[in-house]
């Protein structure tokens, strides 16, 4: 987890996407829709090899699972 976090903090889009999935599923971290949403949004502009629409589909899917207060906090 520490490596993923450090790489994500430095702008690595693969690490950001991976962290989003970890937070979404609670895999190795406490499940957090807020963190999943955050890292998915941050990975979007530079996601190599993926069409832009792929990540925005994920953002919308996560947003639909969130309460309005969680979405505002994200």
Buried (B, 14 or more C-beta within 10 A) or exposed (E): EEEBBEBBEEEBBBBBBBBBEBBBEEEEBEEBBBBBBBBBBBBBEEBEEBEEEEBEEBBEEBBEEBEEEBBEEB
